[in-house]
Amino acid sequence: MNLSLLKNPRKFLSGRTSTRLAWRVVVYTREQCCCCHKAIDLLKTYQKKHRFTLETIDVDSDAELKRLYDTTVPVVTIDGKVRFKGIVNEVLLNRLIEAEREGR
């Protein structure tokens, strides 16, 4: 048994809860949006632990995206389904992750 895990139980527990989610997360954003930057930072934190794919797309780069998401950025999709608009709710994000881990 690895004695370093006994000395540091957090390391043991954090390693056990790490998962690989087969998610493709897309954040529709714009360059000067502080809410977008906060959402991306939060998602990157979760990405480190759960190792999902994270992509950002600037809505100003495409007229149709701008029409769809202009005043609601950031918009976060998970596997093509819009999950968050305007803000990423961390409680709901955790619930989505738990549901995915439980196979729902």
C-alpha positions in Angstrom: 0.0 0.0 0.0 1.2 3.5 -0.8 1.9 5.2 2.6 1.8 8.6 1.1 -1.9 8.2 0.5 -2.4 7.4 4.2 -0.5 10.5 5.2 -2.6 12.6 2.8 -6.2 11.3 2.7 -7.3 14.3 0.5 -5.0 13.1 -2.2 -6.5 9.6 -2.0 -10.1 10.9 -2.1 -9.5 13.4 -4.8 -7.9 10.8 -7.0 -10.9 8.5 -6.5 -13.5 11.1 -7.5 -11.8 12.1 -10.7 -13.7 11.0 -13.8 -13.4 11.2 -17.5 -16.5 12.6 -19.0 -17.1 12.0 -22.7 -18.6 15.5 -22.9 -18.0 18.1 -25.6 -18.6 21.4 -23.9 -18.8 24.5 -26.1 -18.9 28.1 -24.7 -20.3 30.7 -27.0 -18.6 33.8 -26.0 -17.3 37.2 -27.0 -13.9 38.8 -26.4 -14.8 41.6 -24.0 -17.3 39.7 -21.8 -16.4 39.4 -18.2 -19.2 36.9 -17.5 -17.8 34.7 -20.4 -14.3 34.8 -18.9 -15.7 33.8 -15.5 -17.6 30.9 -17.0 -14.6 29.7 -19.0 -12.4 29.8 -15.9 -14.9 27.8 -13.9 -15.3 25.2 -16.7 -11.5 24.9 -17.0 -11.4 24.1 -13.3 -13.9 21.3 -13.8 -12.2 20.2 -17.0 -9.0 19.5 -15.1 -10.8 17.1 -12.7 -13.2 15.5 -15.2 -11.2 15.8 -18.4 -14.0 16.7 -20.8 -13.5 18.6 -24.1 -13.8 22.3 -23.9 -14.1 24.6 -26.9 -14.9 28.4 -27.1 -16.5 30.0 -30.1 -16.8 33.8 -30.5 -20.3 34.7 -31.5 -19.1 37.8 -33.2 -17.3 35.6 -35.8 -20.6 34.4 -37.3 -23.8 36.4 -38.1 -26.1 33.5 -37.3 -24.4 32.9 -33.9 -24.6 36.5 -33.1 -28.3 36.5 -34.0 -28.9 33.5 -31.7 -26.7 34.4 -28.7 -26.0 38.1 -28.9 -27.4 39.2 -25.5 -27.2 35.8 -23.7 -23.5 35.1 -23.8 -22.0 33.1 -22.3 -24.0 30.2 -23.7 -22.7 26.8 -22.7 -23.7 23.6 -24.5 -22.9 20.1 -23.4 -23.0 17.6 -26.2 -25.0 20.1 -28.3 -27.7 20.8 -25.7 -27.9 24.3 -24.3 -27.3 24.0 -20.5 -26.5 27.5 -19.4 -27.1 31.0 -20.6 -25.6 34.2 -19.0 -24.0 32.4 -16.1 -22.8 28.9 -15.3 -24.6 27.7 -12.1 -22.0 25.6 -10.3 -24.7 23.7 -8.3 -26.4 22.6 -11.5 -23.1 21.8 -13.1 -22.3 19.5 -10.2 -25.7 17.8 -10.6 -25.1 17.2 -14.3 -21.7 15.7 -13.5 -23.2 13.5 -10.8 -26.0 12.3 -13.1 -23.4 11.5 -15.8 -21.3 9.5 -13.3 -24.4 7.6 -12.2 -25.2 6.8 -15.8 -28.4 8.8 -16.1 
